[in-house]
C-alpha cells in the first residue's frame, strides 16, 4: 500500500492541473491559479513521501514529470494564451505564442529527467516556480490592467521565462532533507523574505519573489564555488 501513496499524490497533482485547465479555457484564470497552488502542494509532498517511505521508483519519476507537464506546462500556456488574447494588440494568431511556455516547459522537464546534475538542485528555472509567476499575472492585472494588458510585455515575459526554463543557471531546490539552519540557510532566508513581500504586496509580490529566487541562487552557488576554490 505504501509504495502507491507517492504516486497517488502525484495523480492528485495531475487531477488539480486538469481542473485548472478547464477553468483556464473558460477564461476563469483566477480559479485556475488556485488549482495550480493545489498542484504545487501535491508536487511538493509526493517526493517527500517517497523519500520518507523509501519507495522511490523510475515509474514515479516519470509520472511526476508527466503530471508536471499538465499542471506546470500546459496550464501556464493556456493562461498566457488568454492574457495575450485580451491584450492591447488585436490578432487572432498572437495568443498562440503563449504556448511557447508549454514547449519550453516540456524541454525543461525532459532535460531534468536525464540531467544527472539535478539530483539535489536545479539547472534552469523549475516549472512550478515559473507557473506560479505566470498565474500571478491575472491577479496583478486587476490593479494594473494597462501593464499586464501590454502585448509587448507579455511576449517579453514569454520569451524570458522560456529561456530561464532551459538555461544553465543553477537554482537551489526548496525541498528539505532536514530543518537545520546550517544546511538550509539560503532556503530559510528566501522563504522569510518571500513571506514578507507577499504580506505587503500580495500577488504583486510574485514577480519580485521570482527575481529574488534567481538572485539568491546565483549568489549562493557563486559563494559555494568560491569557498571550494579556497
C-alpha positions in Angstrom: 0.0 0.0 0.0 2.7 2.5 1.0 4.5 2.2 -2.3 1.5 3.5 -4.1 1.0 6.5 -1.9 3.5 8.9 -3.6 2.1 8.1 -7.0 -1.4 8.7 -5.7 -0.3 12.2 -4.5 1.3 12.8 -7.9 -2.0 11.8 -9.6 -3.7 14.4 -7.3 -1.3 17.0 -8.8 -2.3 15.9 -12.3 -6.1 16.0 -11.4 -5.7 19.5 -10.0 -3.9 20.6 -13.1 -6.7 19.2 -15.3 -9.4 21.1 -13.4 -7.3 24.2 -13.6 -7.0 23.9 -17.4 -10.8 23.6 -17.6 -11.2 26.9 -15.7 -8.5 28.5 -17.8 -10.1 27.6 -21.1 -13.3 29.2 -19.7 -11.4 32.4 -19.0 -11.6 32.0 -15.2 -7.9 32.5 -14.8 -8.0 33.3 -11.0 -9.7 30.0 -10.2 -7.2 28.2 -12.5 -4.4 29.8 -10.5 -5.8 28.4 -7.2 -5.7 24.9 -8.7 -2.1 25.5 -9.7 -1.4 26.1 -6.0 -3.1 22.8 -5.1 -0.9 21.1 -7.8 2.2 22.7 -6.3 1.3 21.4 -2.8 0.9 17.9 -4.1 4.1 18.1 -6.2 6.0 19.1 -3.0 4.7 16.3 -0.9 4.9 13.4 -3.4 8.7 13.4 -3.4 8.9 13.9 0.3 6.6 11.0 1.0 8.5 8.8 -1.4 11.8 9.6 0.4 10.3 9.1 3.8 8.8 5.7 2.9 11.9 4.8 0.8 9.7 3.8 -2.2 11.3 6.0 -4.9 10.9 4.4 -8.4 11.6 5.1 -12.1 7.8 5.0 -12.7 7.2 7.5 -10.0 9.8 9.9 -11.5 8.3 9.6 -15.0 4.7 10.0 -13.6 5.8 13.1 -11.7 7.2 14.7 -14.9 4.0 13.8 -16.9 1.8 15.4 -14.2 4.0 18.4 -14.1 3.7 18.8 -17.9 0.0 19.2 -17.5 -0.1 21.4 -14.3 3.1 23.4 -14.9 3.5 23.2 -18.6 0.2 23.2 -20.5 -1.8 25.2 -17.9 0.5 28.2 -17.8 0.5 28.2 -21.6 -3.3 28.4 -21.6 -3.2 31.2 -19.1 -0.7 33.2 -21.3 -2.9 32.4 -24.3 -5.9 34.1 -22.6 -3.7 37.1 -21.4 -2.4 37.7 -25.0 -6.0 37.3 -26.3 -7.1 40.1 -24.1 -4.0 42.3 -24.7 -3.8 45.6 -26.5 -2.7 44.1 -29.8 -5.7 42.5 -31.6 -4.6 39.5 -33.7 -6.1 36.0 -33.9 -2.7 34.5 -34.2 -0.8 36.3 -31.4 -2.3 34.4 -28.4 -0.9 31.1 -29.7 2.6 32.4 -28.8 1.6 31.7 -25.2 2.1 28.0 -25.8 5.9 28.6 -26.3 5.9 28.4 -22.5 4.4 24.9 -22.8 7.0 23.8 -25.3 9.9 25.0 -23.2 8.4 23.5 -20.1 8.4 20.2 -21.9 12.0 20.7 -22.9 12.9 21.6 -19.3 11.1 18.5 -17.8 12.8 16.2 -20.4 16.2 17.8 -19.5 15.5 17.4 -15.8 14.8 13.7 -16.2 18.0 13.0 -17.9 20.4 15.5 -16.4 22.4 13.8 -13.6 23.5 17.2 -12.3 20.0 17.9 -11.0 19.8 15.3 -8.2 19.6 17.9 -5.4 19.3 21.3 -7.1 18.0 22.6 -10.4 19.8 23.6 -13.6 17.4 26.2 -15.0 14.2 27.6 -13.5 11.8 24.8 -12.3 8.4 24.7 -13.8 6.3 25.1 -10.6 8.0 28.4 -9.8 7.6 29.6 -13.4 3.9 28.6 -13.4 3.3 30.4 -10.1 4.7 33.6 -11.7 2.5 33.2 -14.8 -0.5 32.6 -12.7 0.1 35.8 -10.7 -0.4 37.9 -13.8 -4.2 37.8 -13.9 -4.4 38.9 -10.3 -1.9 41.7 -10.9 -3.9 42.8 -13.9 -6.8 43.7 -11.6 -4.8 46.6 -10.2 -2.5 47.2 -13.2 -4.6 46.4 -16.3 -2.6 48.7 -18.6 0.7 47.0 -17.7 -0.4 43.4 -17.9 -2.5 44.2 -20.9 0.6 45.1 -22.9 1.2 42.5 -25.6 4.9 43.6 -25.8 5.3 42.9 -22.1 3.5 39.5 -22.3 5.6 38.4 -25.2 8.8 39.5 -23.4 7.7 37.5 -20.3 7.0 34.5 -22.5 10.5 34.8 -24.1 12.4 35.4 -20.8 10.7 32.7 -18.8 11.1 30.2 -21.7 14.8 31.0 -21.7 15.1 30.6 -18.0 13.4 27.2 -18.1 16.2 25.7 -20.2 19.1 27.9 -19.1 22.2 26.8 -17.3 21.6 28.9 -14.2 21.8 26.8 -11.1 18.8 27.2 -8.9 18.5 25.8 -5.3 15.7 23.4 -4.6 13.1 24.2 -1.9 12.9 20.6 -0.7 14.3 20.0 2.8 16.2 16.9 3.8 16.2 18.3 7.4 15.3 21.5 9.2 18.8 22.6 10.3 19.7 26.3 9.7 23.2 25.5 8.6 22.2 23.2 5.7 19.1 25.2 4.7 20.1 28.8 5.4 19.5 30.1 1.9 16.1 28.4 1.8 15.0 29.9 5.1 16.2 33.4 4.0 14.3 33.1 0.7 11.1 31.9 2.4 11.2 34.6 5.1 11.8 37.4 2.6 9.1 35.9 0.3 6.5 35.9 3.1 7.3 39.5 3.9 6.9 40.5 0.3 3.6 38.6 -0.1 2.3 40.1 3.2 2.8 43.6 1.9 2.2 43.2 -1.9 0.0 40.1 -2.1 0.0 38.7 -5.7 2.0 41.7 -7.0 4.9 40.3 -4.9 5.3 37.1 -7.0 7.4 38.7 -9.8 9.7 40.1 -7.1 9.8 36.6 -5.4 10.9 35.1 -8.7 13.7 37.7 -9.2 14.7 37.1 -5.5 14.8 33.3 -6.1 17.1 33.6 -9.1 19.3 36.3 -7.5 19.8 34.3 -4.2 20.5 31.2 -6.2 23.3 32.9 -8.2 24.8 34.4 -5.1 24.6 31.1 -3.2 26.3 29.0 -5.8 28.9 31.6 -6.6 29.7 31.7 -2.9 29.9 27.9 -2.8 32.2 27.8 -5.8 34.5 30.5 -4.3 34.7 28.6 -1.0 35.6 25.4 -2.8 38.4 27.1 -4.6 39.8 28.3 -1.3 
